[in-house]
Amino acid sequence: MTMTPTKLDLDKAERRLLIDWSDGSRRAYTIAELRDQCPCATCREKADADAQQEPDLLPIISPEEARPLEILGMQPMGSYAYSIEFSDGHDTGIYSLELLSEIGTEV
């Protein structure tokens, strides 16, 4: 049986997303965790490349990246996933329900 979200809450004070699931569980996801777990091809390729390179001493970041990360919006993608728009301008990741049920922390 596939779990489905029954309720989504954005807790701006705690900077996290809360999802109630159809099995009765509730999981919390920090906004940074969701952004770091982005499953899009660009983010996966960047993570692979970063793992193979020496870290930069002073990376250059955009003004959007310097601000606290926020979720600006979420859209269902059919009945299997959500697309999340982040304040750093990134919005191409499609977070499957399976991925969302595996990451985060049960609360």
DSSP file (Angstrom, degrees, kcal/mol; ACC not computed):
  #  RESIDUE AA STRUCTURE BP1 BP2  ACC     N-H-->O    O-->H-N    N-H-->O    O-->H-N    TCO  KAPPA ALPHA  PHI   PSI    X-CA   Y-CA   Z-CA
    1    1 A M              0   0    0      0, 0.0     2,-0.4     0, 0.0     0, 0.0   0.000 360.0 360.0 360.0 129.5    0.0    0.0    0.0
    2    2 A T        -     0   0    0      1,-0.0     2,-0.2    20,-0.0    96,-0.0  -0.670 360.0-130.1 -84.1 129.4    1.4    3.4   -1.0
    3    3 A M        -     0   0    0     -2,-0.4    98,-0.1    18,-0.0    -1,-0.0  -0.544  25.4-167.7 -76.4 144.6    1.4    6.1    1.7
    4    4 A T        -     0   0    0     -2,-0.2    18,-2.1    97,-0.0     2,-0.2  -0.962  27.0-101.9-130.4 150.3   -0.1    9.4    0.7
    5    5 A P  E     -A   21   0A   0      0, 0.0    16,-0.3     0, 0.0     3,-0.1  -0.473  28.9-178.7 -69.0 139.5    0.0   12.8    2.4
    6    6 A T  E    S+     0   0A   0     14,-3.3     2,-0.3     1,-0.4    15,-0.2   0.580  71.6  12.3-108.7 -19.4   -3.1   13.7    4.3
    7    7 A K  E     -A   20   0A   0     13,-1.3    13,-2.8     2,-0.0     2,-0.4  -0.956  58.5-162.1-159.7 138.5   -2.0   17.1    5.5
    8    8 A L  E     -A   19   0A   0     -2,-0.3     2,-0.4    11,-0.2    11,-0.2  -0.989  11.8-179.1-122.8 133.7    0.9   19.5    4.8
    9    9 A D  E     -A   18   0A   0      9,-2.7     9,-3.3    -2,-0.4     2,-0.7  -0.998  18.5-149.1-131.6 135.4    1.9   22.4    7.1
   10   10 A L  E     -A   17   0A   0     -2,-0.4     2,-1.1     7,-0.2     7,-0.2  -0.919   9.8-161.6-103.7 112.4    4.7   24.9    6.6
   11   11 A D  E  >> +A   16   0A   0      5,-2.7     5,-2.0    -2,-0.7     4,-0.9  -0.779  10.7 179.9 -94.8  93.9    6.1   25.9   10.0
   12   12 A K  T  45S+     0   0    0     -2,-1.1    -1,-0.2     1,-0.2     3,-0.1   0.841  77.7  56.7 -67.3 -33.6    7.9   29.2    9.1
   13   13 A A  T  45S+     0   0    0      1,-0.2    -1,-0.2    -3,-0.1    -2,-0.1   0.907 117.4  33.7 -64.4 -41.5    9.0   29.8   12.7
   14   14 A E  T  45S-     0   0    0      2,-0.2    -1,-0.2    -3,-0.1    -2,-0.2   0.479 107.3-128.3 -91.5  -4.1   10.8   26.4   12.8
   15   15 A R  T  <5 +     0   0    0     -4,-0.9    16,-1.7     1,-0.2    17,-0.3   0.941  67.1 113.6  55.9  53.0   11.7   26.6    9.1
   16   16 A R  E   < -AB  11  30A   0     -5,-2.0    -5,-2.7    14,-0.2     2,-0.4  -0.983  63.4-125.5-150.1 160.1   10.3   23.1    8.3
   17   17 A L  E     -AB  10  29A   0     12,-3.0    12,-2.6    -2,-0.3     2,-0.5  -0.897  22.3-157.0-105.1 135.1    7.6   21.3    6.4
   18   18 A L  E     -AB   9  28A   0     -9,-3.3    -9,-2.7    -2,-0.4     2,-0.5  -0.955   8.1-171.0-114.4 131.5    5.4   18.9    8.3
   19   19 A I  E     -AB   8  27A   0      8,-2.7     8,-2.5    -2,-0.5     2,-0.5  -0.985  11.8-154.1-125.2 125.1    3.6   16.1    6.4
   20   20 A D  E     -AB   7  26A   0    -13,-2.8   -14,-3.3    -2,-0.5   -13,-1.3  -0.836  22.6-149.2 -90.8 133.4    0.9   13.9    7.9
   21   21 A W  E >   -A    5   0A   0      4,-3.1     3,-2.2    -2,-0.5   -18,-0.0  -0.681  23.8-112.1-107.9 158.7    0.8   10.5    6.1
   22   22 A S  T 3  S+     0   0    0    -18,-2.1    -1,-0.1     1,-0.3   -19,-0.0   0.656 114.5  62.8 -63.9 -17.4   -2.1    8.1    5.5
   23   23 A D  T 3  S-     0   0    0    -19,-0.1    -1,-0.3     2,-0.1     3,-0.1   0.400 122.5-103.2 -87.1   3.9   -0.5    5.5    7.8
   24   24 A G  S <  S+     0   0    0     -3,-2.2    -2,-0.1     1,-0.3     2,-0.1   0.343  81.8 127.0  93.6  -6.1   -0.9    7.9   10.7
   25   25 A S        -     0   0    0     -5,-0.1    -4,-3.1    81,-0.0     2,-0.4  -0.408  45.5-151.3 -81.9 161.7    2.8    9.0   10.9
   26   26 A R  E     -B   20   0A   0     -6,-0.2    81,-2.8    -2,-0.1     2,-0.4  -0.999  10.8-167.8-134.2 130.9    4.0   12.6   10.8
   27   27 A R  E     -BC  19 106A   0     -8,-2.5    -8,-2.7    -2,-0.4     2,-0.4  -0.928   8.8-149.4-122.4 145.6    7.4   13.6    9.4
   28   28 A A  E     -BC  18 105A   0     77,-3.0    77,-2.5    -2,-0.4     2,-0.4  -0.914  10.7-170.5-113.2 140.1    9.2   16.9    9.6
   29   29 A Y  E     -B   17   0A   0    -12,-2.6   -12,-3.0    -2,-0.4     2,-0.1  -0.990  18.6-135.7-131.0 121.3   11.6   18.1    6.9
   30   30 A T  E  >  -B   16   0A   0     -2,-0.4     4,-2.2   -14,-0.2   -14,-0.2  -0.471  23.5-122.6 -70.1 152.5   13.9   21.1    7.4
   31   31 A I  H  > S+     0   0    0    -16,-1.7     4,-2.3     1,-0.2     5,-0.2   0.904 113.7  52.1 -63.1 -40.4   13.8   23.4    4.3
   32   32 A A  H  > S+     0   0    0    -17,-0.3     4,-2.7     1,-0.2    -1,-0.2   0.894 107.5  52.4 -62.6 -39.9   17.6   23.0    4.0
   33   33 A E  H  > S+     0   0    0      2,-0.2     4,-1.9     1,-0.2    -2,-0.2   0.927 109.3  49.0 -62.2 -45.2   17.3   19.2    4.1
   34   34 A L  H  < S+     0   0    0     -4,-2.2    -2,-0.2     1,-0.2    -1,-0.2   0.920 113.1  47.1 -61.1 -43.1   14.7   19.3    1.3
   35   35 A R  H >< S+     0   0    0     -4,-2.3     3,-1.3     1,-0.2    -2,-0.2   0.909 112.4  49.6 -65.3 -41.5   16.9   21.5   -0.8
   36   36 A D  H 3< S+     0   0    0     -4,-2.7    -1,-0.2     1,-0.3    -2,-0.2   0.796 110.3  51.5 -66.5 -28.5   19.9   19.3   -0.2
   37   37 A Q  T 3< S+     0   0    0     -4,-1.9    -1,-0.3    -5,-0.2    -2,-0.2   0.264  76.4 147.9 -91.9  11.2   17.9   16.2   -1.2
   38   38 A C    <   -     0   0    0     -3,-1.3    -3,-0.1     1,-0.2    57,-0.0  -0.237  36.6-156.8 -52.4 125.7   16.7   17.7   -4.5
   39   39 A P        +     0   0    0      0, 0.0    -1,-0.2     0, 0.0    -3,-0.0   0.371  48.5 123.3 -89.4   6.2   16.4   14.8   -6.9
   40   40 A C  S  > S-     0   0    0      1,-0.1     4,-2.3     4,-0.0     5,-0.2  -0.259  72.7-115.4 -68.6 158.1   16.7   16.8  -10.1
   41   41 A A  H  > S+     0   0    0      1,-0.2     4,-2.6     2,-0.2     5,-0.2   0.872 113.4  54.7 -60.8 -40.0   19.4   15.9  -12.6
   42   42 A T  H  > S+     0   0    0      1,-0.2     4,-2.4     2,-0.2    -1,-0.2   0.930 111.0  44.2 -62.0 -45.9   21.3   19.2  -12.2
   43   43 A C  H  > S+     0   0    0      2,-0.2     4,-2.5     1,-0.2    -1,-0.2   0.885 113.5  50.6 -68.4 -38.2   21.5   18.8   -8.4
   44   44 A R  H  X S+     0   0    0     -4,-2.3     4,-2.2     2,-0.2    -2,-0.2   0.925 112.6  46.6 -64.7 -43.1   22.6   15.2   -8.7
   45   45 A E  H  X S+     0   0    0     -4,-2.6     4,-2.5     2,-0.2    -2,-0.2   0.905 112.7  50.0 -64.4 -41.1   25.3   16.0  -11.2
   46   46 A K  H  X S+     0   0    0     -4,-2.4     4,-2.8    -5,-0.2    -2,-0.2   0.912 110.3  50.0 -64.0 -42.6   26.5   19.0   -9.1
   47   47 A A  H  X S+     0   0    0     -4,-2.5     4,-1.8     2,-0.2    -1,-0.2   0.903 111.9  48.3 -63.0 -41.2   26.6   16.8   -5.9
   48   48 A D  H  X S+     0   0    0     -4,-2.2     4,-0.9     2,-0.2    -2,-0.2   0.921 113.8  46.3 -64.4 -43.6   28.7   14.1   -7.8
   49   49 A A  H >X S+     0   0    0     -4,-2.5     4,-0.9     1,-0.2     3,-0.6   0.900 111.2  52.0 -65.8 -41.4   31.1   16.8   -9.2
   50   50 A D  H >< S+     0   0    0     -4,-2.8     3,-0.5     1,-0.2    -1,-0.2   0.861 105.1  56.2 -63.5 -35.5   31.4   18.4   -5.8
   51   51 A A  H 3< S+     0   0    0     -4,-1.8    -1,-0.2     1,-0.2    -2,-0.2   0.766 110.0  45.7 -67.8 -24.4   32.3   15.1   -4.2
   52   52 A Q  H << S+     0   0    0     -4,-0.9     2,-0.3    -3,-0.6    -1,-0.2   0.578 105.1  72.7 -94.8 -11.3   35.2   14.6   -6.7
   53   53 A Q  S << S-     0   0    0     -4,-0.9     3,-0.1    -3,-0.5     0, 0.0  -0.684  86.6-105.2-105.9 156.6   36.7   18.2   -6.4
   54   54 A E        -     0   0    0     -2,-0.3    -2,-0.1     1,-0.1     2,-0.1  -0.563  51.0-100.6 -69.8 141.3   38.6   19.9   -3.7
   55   55 A P        -     0   0    0      0, 0.0     2,-0.2     0, 0.0    -1,-0.1  -0.372  35.0-113.8 -66.4 143.5   36.4   22.4   -1.9
   56   56 A D        -     0   0    0      1,-0.1    -3,-0.0    -3,-0.1     0, 0.0  -0.495  14.5-139.3 -71.7 144.4   36.7   26.1   -2.8
   57   57 A L  S    S+     0   0    0      1,-0.3    -1,-0.1    -2,-0.2     0, 0.0   0.919  95.5  15.1 -71.3 -43.1   38.1   28.3   -0.1
   58   58 A L  S    S-     0   0    0     -3,-0.0    -1,-0.3     2,-0.0     2,-0.0  -0.739  81.2-161.6-133.3  84.8   35.7   31.1   -0.8
   59   59 A P        -     0   0    0      0, 0.0     2,-0.5     0, 0.0     0, 0.0  -0.364  20.0-123.6 -67.2 146.7   32.8   30.0   -3.0
   60   60 A I        -     0   0    0     -2,-0.0     2,-0.3     0, 0.0    -2,-0.0  -0.791  32.8-173.3 -90.9 128.0   30.8   32.8   -4.7
   61   61 A I        -     0   0    0     -2,-0.5     5,-0.0     2,-0.0     0, 0.0  -0.878  22.2-115.8-122.4 155.9   27.1   32.8   -3.9
   62   62 A S     >  -     0   0    0     -2,-0.3     4,-1.3     1,-0.1     3,-0.2  -0.383  33.2-106.8 -80.5 163.8   24.2   34.8   -5.2
   63   63 A P  H  > S+     0   0    0      0, 0.0     4,-1.0     0, 0.0     3,-0.2   0.865 122.3  55.9 -57.8 -35.2   22.2   37.2   -3.1
   64   64 A E  H  4 S+     0   0    0      1,-0.2     3,-0.4     2,-0.2    25,-0.1   0.882 106.1  50.1 -64.6 -37.8   19.4   34.6   -3.1
   65   65 A E  H  4 S+     0   0    0     -3,-0.2    -1,-0.2     1,-0.2     4,-0.1   0.750 105.1  58.3 -72.1 -23.3   21.7   31.9   -1.7
   66   66 A A  H  < S+     0   0    0     -4,-1.3    -1,-0.2    -3,-0.2    -2,-0.2   0.734  93.3  80.8 -78.6 -23.2   22.9   34.3    1.1
   67   67 A R  S  < S-     0   0    0     -4,-1.0     2,-0.1    -3,-0.4     3,-0.1  -0.422 101.9 -82.9 -79.0 157.6   19.3   34.7    2.4
   68   68 A P        -     0   0    0      0, 0.0     2,-0.2     0, 0.0    -1,-0.1  -0.402  55.0-109.5 -58.7 134.7   17.7   32.2    4.7
   69   69 A L        +     0   0    0     -4,-0.1     2,-0.3    -2,-0.1   -38,-0.1  -0.452  44.3 176.6 -71.6 135.7   16.2   29.5    2.5
   70   70 A E        -     0   0    0     -2,-0.2    17,-2.2   -39,-0.1     2,-0.6  -0.929  34.1-117.1-134.5 159.1   12.4   29.3    2.3
   71   71 A I  E     -D   86   0B   0     -2,-0.3    15,-0.2    15,-0.2     3,-0.1  -0.896  26.3-178.4 -94.3 121.8    9.8   27.3    0.5
   72   72 A L  E     -     0   0B   0     13,-3.0     2,-0.3    -2,-0.6    14,-0.2   0.727  63.1 -17.3 -91.5 -25.6    7.8   29.7   -1.7
   73   73 A G  E     -D   85   0B   0     12,-1.3    12,-3.0     2,-0.0     2,-0.4  -0.970  48.6-149.4-173.1 158.7    5.4   27.1   -3.1
   74   74 A M  E     -D   84   0B   0     -2,-0.3    10,-0.2    10,-0.2     8,-0.0  -0.998  12.8-171.1-137.5 138.1    4.5   23.4   -3.6
   75   75 A Q  E     -D   83   0B   0      8,-2.4     8,-2.9    -2,-0.4     2,-0.1  -0.996  25.7-119.6-130.0 133.6    2.5   21.9   -6.4
   76   76 A P  E     -D   82   0B   0      0, 0.0     2,-0.7     0, 0.0     6,-0.3  -0.459  16.9-149.9 -66.8 143.6    1.3   18.3   -6.7
   77   77 A M  E >>  -D   81   0B   0      4,-3.2     3,-1.5    18,-0.1     4,-0.9  -0.864  62.2 -61.0-113.5  92.3    2.7   16.4   -9.7
   78   78 A G  T 34 S-     0   0    0     -2,-0.7    -1,-0.1     1,-0.2     3,-0.0  -0.429  94.0 -51.1  63.2-141.6   -0.1   14.0  -10.4
   79   79 A S  T 34 S+     0   0    0     -3,-0.1    -1,-0.2     1,-0.1     3,-0.1   0.123 132.4  61.9-112.4  19.3   -0.7   11.7   -7.5
   80   80 A Y  T <4 S+     0   0    0     -3,-1.5    17,-2.6     1,-0.2    18,-0.4   0.524 103.3   5.8-123.5  -8.1    2.9   10.6   -7.1
   81   81 A A  E  <  -DE  77  96B   0     -4,-0.9    -4,-3.2    15,-0.3     2,-0.4  -0.969  54.0-123.1-164.5 173.0    5.1   13.7   -6.2
   82   82 A Y  E     -DE  76  95B   0     13,-2.0    13,-3.1    -2,-0.3     2,-0.5  -0.983  14.4-143.1-129.8 144.6    5.4   17.4   -5.4
   83   83 A S  E     -DE  75  94B   0     -8,-2.9    -8,-2.4    -2,-0.4     2,-0.5  -0.916  22.0-156.4-100.9 133.0    7.4   20.1   -7.0
   84   84 A I  E     -D   74   0B   0      9,-0.9     2,-0.6    -2,-0.5     9,-0.4  -0.942   6.6-152.3-117.8 130.9    8.9   22.6   -4.5
   85   85 A E  E     -D   73   0B   0    -12,-3.0   -13,-3.0    -2,-0.5   -12,-1.3  -0.901  17.5-161.0-101.9 122.5    9.9   26.2   -5.3
   86   86 A F  E >   -D   71   0B   0      4,-2.9     3,-1.7    -2,-0.6   -15,-0.2  -0.666  28.8-117.0-103.4 157.6   12.7   27.5   -3.1
   87   87 A S  T 3  S+     0   0    0    -17,-2.2   -16,-0.1     1,-0.3   -20,-0.1   0.621 109.8  69.7 -69.2 -12.9   13.7   31.1   -2.4
   88   88 A D  T 3  S-     0   0    0    -18,-0.3    -1,-0.3     2,-0.2   -23,-0.1   0.387 121.8-102.4 -84.0   5.9   17.1   30.5   -4.0
   89   89 A G  S <  S+     0   0    0     -3,-1.7     2,-0.4     1,-0.3    -2,-0.1   0.329  80.2 133.5  94.6  -7.0   15.3   30.3   -7.4
   90   90 A H        +     0   0    0      1,-0.1    -4,-2.9     2,-0.0    -1,-0.3  -0.627   9.1 143.9 -82.8 132.4   15.4   26.5   -7.7
   91   91 A D        +     0   0    0     -2,-0.4    -1,-0.1    -6,-0.2    -6,-0.1   0.173  41.1  94.3-151.7  22.3   12.2   24.8   -8.7
   92   92 A T        +     0   0    0     -9,-0.1     2,-0.3     2,-0.0   -51,-0.2   0.532  54.9 106.9-100.5  -5.6   13.0   21.8  -10.9
   93   93 A G        -     0   0    0     -9,-0.4    -9,-0.9   -53,-0.1     2,-0.6  -0.542  53.1-156.3 -76.8 136.2   13.1   19.0   -8.4
   94   94 A I  E     -E   83   0B   0     -2,-0.3     2,-0.9   -11,-0.2   -11,-0.2  -0.942   9.6-155.7-112.2 109.4   10.2   16.6   -8.3
   95   95 A Y  E     -E   82   0B   0    -13,-3.1   -13,-2.0    -2,-0.6   -18,-0.1  -0.751  11.4-145.2 -90.7 105.7   10.0   15.0   -4.9
   96   96 A S  E  >  -E   81   0B   0     -2,-0.9     4,-2.5   -15,-0.2   -15,-0.3  -0.285  20.7-118.7 -66.8 154.9    8.3   11.6   -5.2
   97   97 A L  H  > S+     0   0    0    -17,-2.6     4,-2.0     1,-0.2     5,-0.1   0.858 117.0  57.1 -61.2 -34.3    6.1   10.4   -2.3
   98   98 A E  H  > S+     0   0    0    -18,-0.4     4,-0.8     2,-0.2    -1,-0.2   0.936 107.9  45.5 -62.0 -46.6    8.4    7.5   -1.9
   99   99 A L  H >> S+     0   0    0      1,-0.2     4,-1.9     2,-0.2     3,-1.1   0.939 113.0  50.4 -61.3 -47.4   11.4    9.9   -1.4
  100  100 A L  H 3< S+     0   0    0     -4,-2.5    -1,-0.2     1,-0.3    -2,-0.2   0.830 107.6  53.6 -62.2 -32.1    9.4   12.1    1.0
  101  101 A S  H 3< S+     0   0    0     -4,-2.0    -1,-0.3    -5,-0.2    -2,-0.2   0.687 112.1  46.2 -75.6 -16.3    8.4    9.1    3.1
  102  102 A E  H << S+     0   0    0     -3,-1.1    -2,-0.2    -4,-0.8    -1,-0.2   0.766 108.8  54.6 -96.2 -29.6   12.0    8.0    3.4
  103  103 A I  S  < S+     0   0    0     -4,-1.9     2,-0.0     2,-0.1   -69,-0.0  -0.337  83.3  48.7 -97.2-177.5   13.7   11.3    4.4
  104  104 A G  S    S-     0   0    0     -2,-0.1     2,-0.4   -77,-0.1   -75,-0.2  -0.259  86.5 -75.4  81.9-174.1   12.9   13.7    7.2
  105  105 A T  E     -C   28   0A   0    -77,-2.5   -77,-3.0    -2,-0.0     2,-0.2  -0.985  36.8-118.4-128.3 133.8   12.3   12.9   10.8
  106  106 A E  E      C   27   0A   0     -2,-0.4   -79,-0.3   -79,-0.2    -2,-0.0  -0.525 360.0 360.0 -70.5 134.0    9.3   11.3   12.4
  107  107 A V              0   0    0    -81,-2.8   -80,-0.2    -2,-0.2    -1,-0.1   0.343 360.0 360.0-122.4 360.0    7.6   13.5   15.0
